[in-house]
Amino acid sequence: MITLNTFLATVIYAGLGIVIFVVSFVLVDRLTPGELWKEIIERQNTAVALLAGAVAIGISSIIAAAVHG
């Protein structure tokens, strides 16, 4: 059975992971030349979309490993 402490820890770690993911993805967006979302949405640049997806998976893997311990 899940205790309240376990549930709260899970929610806090999930929230912290999401915040770290968003901040790091925005940082990557700022560091790349051009406007990332404009390239993906307006120009439908598949290569940039694949890059953004790969970055998202990489950041998520690092955060998951850090949270898991």
PEBELFEN-V178498 format. One record per residue. N is the residue number from 1. OMEGA is omega in degrees with one decimal (NA if undefined). Layout:
BEGIN
n->N omega->OMEGA
n->N omega->OMEGA
END
This chain:
BEGIN
n->1 omega->-179.0
n->2 omega->178.2
n->3 omega->179.6
n->4 omega->178.9
n->5 omega->178.4
n->6 omega->179.5
n->7 omega->179.8
n->8 omega->177.7
n->9 omega->178.8
n->10 omega->-179.9
n->11 omega->-179.8
n->12 omega->179.1
n->13 omega->177.8
n->14 omega->178.4
n->15 omega->178.3
n->16 omega->177.5
n->17 omega->178.7
n->18 omega->179.0
n->19 omega->179.0
n->20 omega->178.8
n->21 omega->-178.2
n->22 omega->-179.8
n->23 omega->-178.8
n->24 omega->178.3
n->25 omega->176.0
n->26 omega->177.4
n->27 omega->177.2
n->28 omega->178.2
n->29 omega->179.6
n->30 omega->-176.7
n->31 omega->179.3
n->32 omega->178.8
n->33 omega->179.9
n->34 omega->179.3
n->35 omega->-173.0
n->36 omega->-175.9
n->37 omega->177.0
n->38 omega->178.0
n->39 omega->-176.4
n->40 omega->-172.1
n->41 omega->-174.8
n->42 omega->-176.4
n->43 omega->179.9
n->44 omega->-179.4
n->45 omega->-176.9
n->46 omega->-179.5
n->47 omega->179.1
n->48 omega->177.7
n->49 omega->176.9
n->50 omega->176.5
n->51 omega->-179.9
n->52 omega->177.9
n->53 omega->178.6
n->54 omega->177.1
n->55 omega->179.5
n->56 omega->178.7
n->57 omega->179.1
n->58 omega->178.6
n->59 omega->179.9
n->60 omega->179.0
n->61 omega->179.5
n->62 omega->179.9
n->63 omega->-179.8
n->64 omega->178.9
n->65 omega->179.8
n->66 omega->-179.7
n->67 omega->-177.2
n->68 omega->176.1
n->69 omega->NA
END
